[in-house]
Amino acid sequence: MKLLLENIKELVQVDDNPGMNKKGDDMSVVNTIKDAFLIIRDELIQDYGPMSRLKDVYKDDDFLVEVDCSNRLVYPAYCDAHTHLVFPHWREKEFAQYIRKGKEGLAGRRKMEIISTSNQLHGVSDDFLYETAMGRITDIIRTGTGALEIKSGYGLTLEDELRTLRIIKKIRKTTSVCIRSTFLGAHAVPLEYKSDVEKYVDLIVKEMIPQVAGEELSDFIDVSCDDGFFSTDHTELILEEGIKHGLTPKLHANEFGNSGGVQVGVKHNAISVDHLEHISKEEIECLTNSQTMPIVLPGFSFFLNTQYAPVREMIDAGLPVALASGFNPYSSPSGNMNFISSLGCINYRMIPEEVINATTINGACAMGISDRLGSITRGKTANLFITSEIPNIEYLPYAYGSNLVETVILNGEIQLL
C-alpha cells in the first residue's frame, strides 16, 4: 500500500538522524516542515519534505490513497510508556470516597485499591478482561496514541499474573497499536502475605519470573519500590532474578517518598523509573549519569491532587523526561495523551516543544522502541495522527479537553474508529 499525505500545514517532530531521546535543553527543540508532504509505503515512512519537492520529484508517481491535510498538522503518534489498562472494573465509588476524605492515608488507600482490584480480577473471565481492555485501547487510539506499555499487577497470584500477561500477549497480536508488556507481580503485597513479605517475594522470584520468562510473556519487569510497598532489598532481589531471565528492569519509584528506588533503578540499568513525585537533587544527579528515563505521570497528580514531580528541575539539570498517562482505574482513569500534554504545560511549566518530545521520542525510548517510533523519520514505522484544522503546535496543549485528532494512521494504515 502507498499513501500520500499532501498539503500538510506543518509536519511535526521531523528528525532525519534521531537519537534515542531528547534531554535537557534539546527537549525544547522540535523540527517541523511547513507546507509539507509525507509518503508511506507499506508500513514505513518512505519520504517527506516541502510540497515544492513533491511536485518536482514525484509528479509521475501513482498513489493508491491521497489525503489532503490542508490546514492540518501531522505528528508522530503518542508513545504512552506507563499504563495498567487490563483491569476488571472502574472505581468511581472510590473516587467519590476520595473526594470526601482527601489526601489522608493516600499510600494505604492506594495499596488497598490494588488489592481490591486484584480481588475483582479473580472473579472475571479472560474474555471479559480482553474485551474491556480492547475497548479502552480503541478509545486511546482515537486520541492519537500508537504505542502502549501495559503492566500486569492486578493478579498478585501466580495464576492471575500469568493470565493477565497472556491477555496482554493476545492484545499485542490483535491490535494495530505497538504493545510492550511489563510483569508487575510486585505491585503490592497481598493481604495473606502481610506478615510474611519474604514469602511473597520468594513466590515472585522462584515461581512467577521463571514461568513469565519461559512463556515469553513480558518485555520488562517492574517493582513498586516505595514506602509501604517493597523495600530496596526486595526490589533488588526481584530485579536481579528478572535480569537473569532476560527481562529489562523498570520501576515504580518515589511515589510517596524518597524510597531509594531511583538509585536501585540506575544500579540495575532500568530502562525507566516512573512517578518521581518525590525526588532529591542527589537522585536527579544520579539519573544524569545513567541511561535510565524518568517517567512522570501528570494524570496521577492531577486526579488525586497530590504533589507534582519537579520536571523543570529535571530538565534544567540536563535530564530527558517522558510523560505517560499512568492509565489505571483508581488514580488516573484516562489514557488521553492530549490531556497529558496539556497538564505537562499547565502543571509542570513545560513548553509545547518539551511536551512533544516527552510524549513521542522519549516515551518510545522508555519502551525501547525509539529506533522505530517516536519521530517522523525515513524508515520508521508510520504511526501518525492528523489533527483537525488548528493553527500551530501551541494550540494542541492549549485547547485542553478537546480531541483535535481527526485521523490516525498505524502501521501505514488509516484506522477506522
C-alpha positions as CSV (number, residue, x, y, z in Angstrom):
1,M,0.0,0.0,0.0
2,K,1.2,3.5,-0.8
3,L,-0.2,6.6,0.9
4,L,0.4,10.2,0.3
5,L,-0.3,13.0,2.8
6,E,-0.2,16.3,1.0
7,N,-0.6,20.0,1.7
8,I,0.3,19.4,5.4
9,K,0.2,22.7,7.2
10,E,3.1,21.6,9.5
11,L,4.8,18.3,9.7
12,V,5.9,18.0,13.3
13,Q,8.8,16.2,15.0
14,V,10.8,15.6,11.9
15,D,14.2,14.1,12.6
16,D,16.5,12.8,9.8
17,N,19.0,11.4,12.3
18,P,17.2,10.8,15.5
19,G,18.9,9.8,18.8
20,M,17.5,7.6,21.4
21,N,15.9,10.5,23.2
22,K,15.9,14.3,23.8
23,K,17.3,15.6,27.0
24,G,17.9,18.9,28.8
25,D,17.9,22.0,26.5
26,D,17.4,19.7,23.4
27,M,13.9,18.9,24.7
28,S,12.9,22.5,23.7
29,V,13.8,21.8,20.1
30,V,11.2,20.3,17.7
31,N,11.9,20.3,13.9
32,T,9.0,20.9,11.6
33,I,8.3,21.4,7.9
34,K,5.6,23.8,6.8
35,D,3.5,23.1,3.6
36,A,4.8,19.5,3.6
37,F,4.1,16.1,2.1
38,L,4.7,12.7,3.6
39,I,4.8,9.4,1.7
40,I,4.1,6.0,3.4
41,R,4.9,2.7,1.6
42,D,3.5,-0.4,3.2
43,E,4.2,0.1,7.0
44,L,7.0,2.6,6.8
45,I,7.7,6.3,6.3
46,Q,9.3,6.5,2.9
47,D,9.8,10.2,2.3
48,Y,8.8,13.7,3.3
49,G,9.6,17.3,2.6
50,P,8.2,20.6,1.3
51,M,5.3,20.4,-1.2
52,S,7.5,22.0,-3.9
53,R,9.8,19.0,-3.8
54,L,6.9,16.6,-4.2
55,K,5.8,18.3,-7.5
56,D,9.3,18.0,-8.9
57,V,10.3,14.5,-7.8
58,Y,7.0,12.6,-7.6
59,K,4.9,14.2,-10.3
60,D,4.6,11.0,-12.3
61,D,4.2,8.7,-9.3
62,D,0.8,7.0,-8.7
63,F,-0.6,6.8,-5.2
64,L,-3.2,4.4,-4.1
65,V,-4.5,6.8,-1.5
66,E,-4.1,10.6,-1.3
67,V,-5.0,12.5,1.8
68,D,-5.4,16.3,1.7
69,C,-4.1,17.7,5.0
70,S,-4.7,21.4,4.3
71,N,-4.7,23.5,7.5
72,R,-3.9,20.3,9.5
73,L,-0.8,19.3,11.4
74,V,0.8,15.8,11.3
75,Y,2.5,14.3,14.3
76,P,4.1,11.0,15.2
77,A,1.6,9.1,17.3
78,Y,2.0,9.3,21.0
79,C,4.1,6.7,22.9
80,D,2.5,6.0,26.3
81,A,5.1,4.2,28.4
82,H,3.1,3.5,31.6
83,T,-0.4,2.0,31.7
84,H,-2.4,-0.6,33.8
85,L,-5.3,-0.9,31.3
86,V,-6.1,-4.6,31.9
87,F,-8.4,-4.4,34.9
88,P,-11.9,-5.7,35.7
89,H,-14.0,-2.6,36.6
90,W,-13.8,1.1,37.0
91,R,-13.5,2.6,40.6
92,E,-15.9,5.5,40.6
93,K,-17.2,4.7,44.1
94,E,-13.6,5.1,45.5
95,F,-13.4,8.3,43.5
96,A,-16.4,9.7,45.4
97,Q,-14.9,8.5,48.7
98,Y,-11.6,10.1,48.0
99,I,-13.3,13.5,47.4
100,R,-14.9,13.2,50.9
101,K,-11.7,12.0,52.7
102,G,-9.0,14.0,50.9
103,K,-5.3,13.0,50.8
104,E,-5.0,11.4,54.3
105,G,-3.6,7.9,54.2
106,L,-3.1,8.0,50.4
107,A,-0.4,5.3,50.3
108,G,-2.5,2.9,52.4
109,R,-5.6,3.5,50.2
110,R,-3.5,3.1,47.1
111,K,-2.4,-0.3,48.4
112,M,-5.9,-1.4,49.2
113,E,-7.1,-0.2,45.8
114,I,-4.6,-2.6,44.1
115,I,-5.7,-5.5,46.4
116,S,-9.4,-4.7,45.9
117,T,-8.9,-4.6,42.1
118,S,-7.0,-7.9,42.4
119,N,-9.9,-9.5,44.2
120,Q,-12.3,-8.3,41.4
121,L,-10.0,-9.7,38.8
122,H,-10.0,-13.2,40.3
123,G,-13.7,-13.4,39.6
124,V,-13.9,-12.3,35.9
125,S,-13.2,-14.3,32.7
126,D,-10.3,-13.9,30.4
127,D,-12.8,-12.9,27.6
128,F,-14.2,-10.1,29.8
129,L,-10.7,-8.7,30.6
130,Y,-9.6,-8.9,26.9
131,E,-12.8,-7.3,25.5
132,T,-12.8,-4.4,28.1
133,A,-9.1,-3.7,27.5
134,M,-9.6,-3.7,23.7
135,G,-12.4,-1.2,24.2
136,R,-10.1,1.1,26.2
137,I,-7.4,0.8,23.5
138,T,-9.9,1.8,20.8
139,D,-10.7,5.0,22.8
140,I,-6.9,5.6,23.3
141,I,-6.2,5.2,19.5
142,R,-8.9,7.9,18.8
143,T,-6.8,10.4,20.8
144,G,-3.6,9.7,18.8
145,T,-1.7,7.0,20.7
146,G,0.2,4.5,18.6
147,A,2.4,2.7,21.3
148,L,1.5,1.4,24.7
149,E,3.2,-0.3,27.6
150,I,0.8,-2.4,29.6
151,K,1.6,-3.8,33.0
152,S,0.2,-6.7,34.9
153,G,0.0,-6.3,38.7
154,Y,-3.7,-6.8,39.4
155,G,-3.3,-10.6,39.6
156,L,-1.0,-10.9,42.6
157,T,-1.1,-14.7,42.3
158,L,0.8,-16.9,40.0
159,E,-2.3,-18.0,38.0
160,D,-3.7,-14.5,37.6
161,E,-0.4,-12.7,36.8
162,L,0.2,-15.3,34.1
163,R,-3.3,-15.0,32.6
164,T,-3.1,-11.2,32.7
165,L,0.2,-11.3,30.7
166,R,-1.4,-13.9,28.3
167,I,-4.2,-11.4,27.7
168,I,-1.7,-8.7,27.0
169,K,0.1,-11.0,24.6
170,K,-3.3,-11.6,22.8
171,I,-3.8,-7.8,22.7
172,R,-0.4,-7.4,21.1
173,K,-1.4,-9.8,18.3
174,T,-4.9,-8.3,17.7
175,T,-4.4,-4.6,17.8
176,S,-2.6,-2.2,15.5
177,V,-1.0,-0.4,18.4
178,C,2.6,-1.3,19.3
179,I,2.3,-3.1,22.6
180,R,5.1,-3.6,25.2
181,S,4.4,-5.9,28.2
182,T,5.6,-5.5,31.8
183,F,5.4,-8.1,34.5
184,L,4.5,-6.3,37.8
185,G,3.8,-9.1,40.2
186,A,5.4,-6.8,42.8
187,H,2.7,-4.2,42.5
188,A,1.6,-4.6,46.2
189,V,1.9,-7.2,48.9
190,P,-1.3,-9.4,49.0
191,L,-3.1,-9.4,52.4
192,E,-2.3,-13.0,53.0
193,Y,1.4,-12.2,52.9
194,K,1.2,-9.1,55.0
195,S,3.1,-10.6,57.9
196,D,5.5,-12.5,55.7
197,V,6.6,-10.3,52.8
198,E,9.6,-12.6,52.2
199,K,7.3,-15.4,51.3
200,Y,5.6,-13.4,48.6
201,V,9.0,-12.1,47.2
202,D,10.1,-15.8,47.2
203,L,6.9,-16.7,45.1
204,I,7.8,-13.9,42.6
205,V,11.4,-14.9,42.3
206,K,11.1,-18.7,42.3
207,E,7.8,-19.3,40.5
208,M,6.4,-16.2,38.8
209,I,9.5,-15.0,37.0
210,P,10.6,-18.3,35.6
211,Q,7.2,-19.0,34.1
212,V,6.7,-15.5,32.8
213,A,10.1,-15.8,31.0
214,G,9.5,-19.3,30.0
215,E,6.3,-18.4,28.1
216,E,7.9,-15.2,26.8
217,L,5.1,-13.1,28.2
218,S,6.9,-9.9,29.1
219,D,9.5,-7.5,27.9
220,F,10.1,-5.8,31.2
221,I,10.0,-6.4,35.0
222,D,8.7,-3.8,37.4
223,V,8.5,-3.3,41.1
224,S,6.7,-0.8,43.3
225,C,9.7,0.4,45.4
226,D,8.1,2.7,47.8
227,D,7.1,3.4,51.4
228,G,4.6,0.6,52.4
229,F,5.2,-1.5,49.3
230,F,8.6,-3.2,48.5
231,S,11.9,-2.3,50.2
232,T,15.1,-1.7,48.2
233,D,16.5,-5.1,49.2
234,H,13.4,-6.9,48.0
235,T,13.4,-4.8,44.8
236,E,17.0,-5.7,44.1
237,L,16.2,-9.4,44.6
238,I,13.3,-9.3,42.1
239,L,15.1,-7.2,39.5
240,E,18.2,-9.4,39.6
241,E,16.2,-12.5,39.1
242,G,14.3,-10.8,36.2
243,I,17.6,-9.8,34.6
244,K,18.8,-13.4,34.8
245,H,15.7,-14.4,32.8
246,G,16.1,-11.7,30.2
247,L,13.6,-9.2,31.5
248,T,14.6,-5.5,31.4
249,P,14.0,-3.6,34.6
250,K,11.5,-0.7,35.1
251,L,10.5,0.8,38.5
252,H,7.6,2.5,40.3
253,A,9.7,4.8,42.5
254,N,9.4,7.8,44.8
255,E,5.6,8.0,44.6
256,F,5.1,8.6,48.3
257,G,8.6,9.5,49.5
258,N,12.3,9.2,48.7
259,S,12.3,5.4,48.6
260,G,15.7,4.7,47.2
261,G,14.1,3.3,44.1
262,V,15.9,5.8,41.8
263,Q,19.3,4.5,43.0
264,V,18.2,0.9,42.6
265,G,16.9,1.5,39.1
266,V,20.1,3.2,38.0
267,K,22.2,0.5,39.6
268,H,20.4,-2.2,37.6
269,N,20.3,-0.2,34.3
270,A,16.5,0.2,34.5
271,I,15.0,1.5,31.2
272,S,12.8,3.8,33.3
273,V,11.9,4.9,36.8
274,D,8.3,6.1,37.0
275,H,6.3,8.5,39.2
276,L,9.1,10.6,40.9
277,E,6.7,12.9,42.8
278,H,9.4,13.0,45.4
279,I,12.9,13.3,44.2
280,S,16.0,14.9,45.7
281,K,18.8,16.8,43.9
282,E,21.1,13.8,44.7
283,E,18.7,11.5,42.9
284,I,18.4,13.8,39.9
285,E,22.2,13.8,39.7
286,C,22.2,10.0,40.0
287,L,19.9,9.9,36.9
288,T,22.1,12.3,34.9
289,N,24.9,9.8,35.0
290,S,22.7,7.0,33.6
291,Q,20.7,5.8,30.6
292,T,17.5,5.5,32.8
293,M,14.5,7.5,31.6
294,P,12.5,9.4,34.2
295,I,8.7,9.0,33.5
296,V,6.3,11.4,35.1
297,L,2.6,10.8,35.4
298,P,0.7,14.1,35.2
299,G,-2.7,12.4,35.3
300,F,-2.0,10.8,38.7
301,S,-1.0,14.0,40.4
302,F,-3.9,15.9,38.8
303,F,-6.6,13.3,39.6
304,L,-5.5,12.8,43.2
305,N,-4.5,16.5,43.7
306,T,-1.1,15.4,45.0
307,Q,2.4,16.6,44.7
308,Y,3.8,17.1,41.2
309,A,7.2,15.8,40.2
310,P,9.8,18.7,39.8
311,V,10.1,18.3,36.0
312,R,11.6,21.8,35.5
313,E,14.5,20.9,37.8
314,M,15.0,17.6,36.0
315,I,15.1,19.2,32.5
316,D,17.3,22.1,33.7
317,A,19.7,19.5,35.1
318,G,20.1,18.0,31.7
319,L,17.7,15.0,32.0
320,P,15.3,13.6,29.5
321,V,11.7,13.3,30.7
322,A,8.9,11.2,29.4
323,L,5.2,11.9,30.1
324,A,2.8,9.0,30.4
325,S,-0.8,8.6,31.2
326,G,-0.4,6.1,34.1
327,F,-3.9,4.8,33.0
328,N,-5.5,2.8,35.8
329,P,-9.0,2.6,37.3
330,Y,-8.2,4.3,40.6
331,S,-5.7,7.2,40.3
332,S,-5.6,8.0,36.6
333,P,-8.6,6.7,34.7
334,S,-7.7,8.2,31.3
335,G,-5.3,7.3,28.5
336,N,-5.8,10.6,26.7
337,M,-2.3,11.8,25.9
338,N,-3.7,15.1,24.5
339,F,-4.8,15.9,28.0
340,I,-1.5,14.7,29.4
341,S,0.2,17.1,27.1
342,S,-1.9,20.0,28.4
343,L,-1.1,19.0,32.0
344,G,2.6,19.0,31.1
345,C,2.4,22.6,30.1
346,I,0.0,23.8,32.8
347,N,1.2,22.0,35.9
348,Y,4.9,21.3,35.1
349,R,5.6,24.6,33.2
350,M,6.9,22.7,30.1
351,I,6.8,24.5,26.8
352,P,4.9,22.8,24.0
353,E,8.1,21.6,22.3
354,E,9.2,19.9,25.5
355,V,5.8,18.2,25.8
356,I,6.0,16.9,22.2
357,N,9.4,15.3,22.9
358,A,8.2,13.9,26.2
359,T,5.2,12.2,24.7
360,T,6.8,10.9,21.5
361,I,10.5,10.1,21.2
362,N,11.2,10.0,25.0
363,G,8.1,7.8,25.6
364,A,9.4,5.5,22.8
365,C,12.8,5.4,24.4
366,A,11.3,4.4,27.7
367,M,9.8,1.4,25.9
368,G,12.9,0.5,23.9
369,I,11.3,1.3,20.6
370,S,12.8,4.7,19.7
371,D,14.6,3.1,16.8
372,R,11.2,2.6,15.0
373,L,8.7,5.0,16.6
374,G,8.5,8.4,18.2
375,S,9.6,10.7,15.3
376,I,9.0,11.4,11.6
377,T,12.0,9.7,10.2
378,R,12.5,7.8,6.9
379,G,12.4,4.0,7.6
380,K,10.4,4.3,10.9
381,T,7.0,2.7,11.3
382,A,4.2,5.0,10.0
383,N,2.4,5.6,13.3
384,L,1.0,9.1,12.9
385,F,-2.0,11.3,13.6
386,I,-3.5,14.1,11.6
387,T,-5.1,16.9,13.6
388,S,-8.3,18.8,12.7
389,E,-7.8,22.3,11.5
390,I,-5.6,24.0,14.0
391,P,-3.1,27.0,13.7
392,N,0.1,25.6,15.3
393,I,1.8,23.2,17.7
394,E,0.9,25.5,20.7
395,Y,-2.8,25.0,20.1
396,L,-2.9,21.3,20.9
397,P,-2.0,21.6,24.6
398,Y,-3.7,24.9,24.8
399,A,-7.1,23.6,23.9
400,Y,-7.3,21.1,26.7
401,G,-10.3,18.8,26.8
402,S,-10.8,18.9,23.0
403,N,-10.0,15.9,20.9
404,L,-8.2,17.6,18.0
405,V,-7.1,14.3,16.4
406,E,-9.0,13.8,13.2
407,T,-7.2,10.8,11.6
408,V,-5.0,8.1,13.0
409,I,-2.6,6.0,10.9
410,L,-1.0,2.9,12.4
411,N,1.5,0.7,10.6
412,G,0.8,2.7,7.5
413,E,-3.0,2.1,7.5
414,I,-5.7,4.6,8.2
415,Q,-7.7,3.5,11.2
416,L,-11.5,3.2,11.0
417,L,-12.6,4.2,14.5
